[in-house]
Structures are given as C-alpha cells and as structure tokens.
Amino acid sequence: MIPFEDLRIEGEQHFKLRAECFHDVLLLIKKMPKNVWGIKIEQWGPMPDVKFEFKSRFASDEILAILMKQVDSHVMIDTLKPYDEYTGER
C-alpha cells in the first residue's frame, strides 16, 4: 500500500500558505472539498497563525480567486506559494 503522503494524482500541484487562524483554513477547504487533499495543518509560532500544506488540481490563480471572495483571507493571499517556494513571509 502506498502511504497517503506519497500518493500522486495526475495534474496535482503542491501548495503551502499561512493563515491567521485554523477557521480560515477550514473555510477554504469547504469551498473546494473535492479539490484539496494531502492536508497538513500546523501551528505557526506563538500566534494563532497556522501553516496549511495541501495538494490540489487547481492552479494558484484559481485558489487565489477563491481566496479573494473569502473574508479575512489577506494573509493566505499574501503567502500562497508552491510548496518548494514557500517561506511563510508576507
């Protein structure tokens, strides 16, 4: 059996972003439930911020379009990057 984190789906992209709180991440996941998998959410420093790593068939511009319609998503918009380019900095 292939471990879940090693599962690859054709056309997937691997992203990471920072959010002000866990609830913001849940709202994003709710808006694209069949298009996000491989989810990892971690606390980011001493603040309520979280790091959100995920895989999706959506391109970054599609994810940004969803985030632009979400309230209080400015941190996620500023930090969304392909996984290997992510720094967490705004």
Helices and strands as residue ranges (DSSP letters): G 4-6, E 13-19, H 22-31, E 37-43, E 50-56, H 60-68, H 74-79, E 81-82, G 83-85
